[in-house]
């Protein structure tokens, strides 16, 4: 694992300390890793939305069969397994 050093004014550091305690993180590194993972998830959601809109705009008809729903559910379950449990819990709020 690599190390990143971040400089910030004292006011931001105090904010980070409060957020860490409120959200139950053990240290600053855990807090920042969670922030980065959350941003990764937002980026992935945004990309998915973009692809879905692109698909809808293509005008292609998709046959929605029981097999289609089964495959879609399997893909959704696989995606959920990729997200850390702590992140999934925070996103439900």
C-alpha positions in Angstrom: 0.0 0.0 0.0 1.4 3.4 -0.9 1.3 6.5 1.3 -0.2 9.9 0.5 0.5 13.0 2.6 -2.2 15.7 2.6 -1.7 19.2 4.0 -4.8 21.1 5.1 -5.7 24.0 7.3 -6.5 23.4 11.0 -10.2 24.1 10.3 -10.4 21.2 7.8 -8.5 18.9 10.1 -11.0 19.6 12.9 -13.8 18.8 10.5 -12.1 15.6 9.5 -11.7 14.6 13.1 -15.4 15.2 13.9 -16.5 13.3 10.8 -14.2 10.4 11.7 -15.7 10.1 15.2 -19.3 10.5 14.0 -19.0 7.9 11.3 -17.0 5.5 13.4 -13.7 5.4 11.5 -10.6 4.4 13.6 -8.2 6.8 11.9 -7.8 9.4 9.2 -6.6 6.9 6.6 -9.8 4.8 7.0 -11.9 8.0 6.6 -10.1 9.2 3.4 -10.2 5.7 1.9 -14.0 5.6 2.4 -14.3 9.0 0.8 -12.3 7.8 -2.2 -14.3 4.6 -2.5 -17.5 6.6 -2.3 -16.3 8.8 -5.2 -15.4 5.7 -7.2 -18.9 4.4 -6.7 -20.4 7.7 -7.8 -18.3 7.7 -10.9 -19.3 4.1 -11.6 -23.0 5.0 -11.1 -22.6 8.0 -13.4 -21.0 5.8 -16.1 -23.7 3.3 -15.8 -26.4 6.0 -16.1 -24.6 7.3 -19.2 -24.6 3.9 -20.7 -28.2 3.2 -19.9 -29.2 6.5 -21.5 -27.2 5.7 -24.5 -28.9 2.4 -24.8 -32.3 3.9 -24.4 -31.5 6.6 -27.1 -30.4 3.9 -29.5 -34.0 3.0 -30.2 -33.2 -0.7 -30.1 -36.0 -2.9 -28.7 -35.0 -5.3 -26.0 -37.0 -8.4 -25.5 -37.8 -8.6 -21.7 -38.1 -12.2 -20.9 -37.7 -14.2 -17.6 -34.2 -15.0 -18.7 -33.4 -11.3 -19.2 -34.6 -10.5 -15.6 -32.6 -13.5 -14.3 -29.4 -12.3 -16.0 -30.0 -8.7 -14.9 -30.5 -9.8 -11.3 -27.3 -11.9 -11.4 -25.3 -8.8 -12.7 -26.8 -6.6 -10.0 -25.8 -9.1 -7.2 -22.3 -9.3 -8.6 -22.0 -5.5 -8.5 -23.3 -5.3 -5.0 -20.6 -7.8 -3.9 -17.9 -5.5 -5.3 -18.9 -2.6 -2.9 -17.5 -2.7 0.6 -20.2 -3.3 3.2 -19.5 -0.1 5.1 -20.0 1.9 1.9 -23.3 0.1 1.1 -24.6 0.9 4.6 -23.7 4.6 4.3 -25.4 4.9 0.9 -28.7 3.6 2.3 -29.1 6.6 4.6 
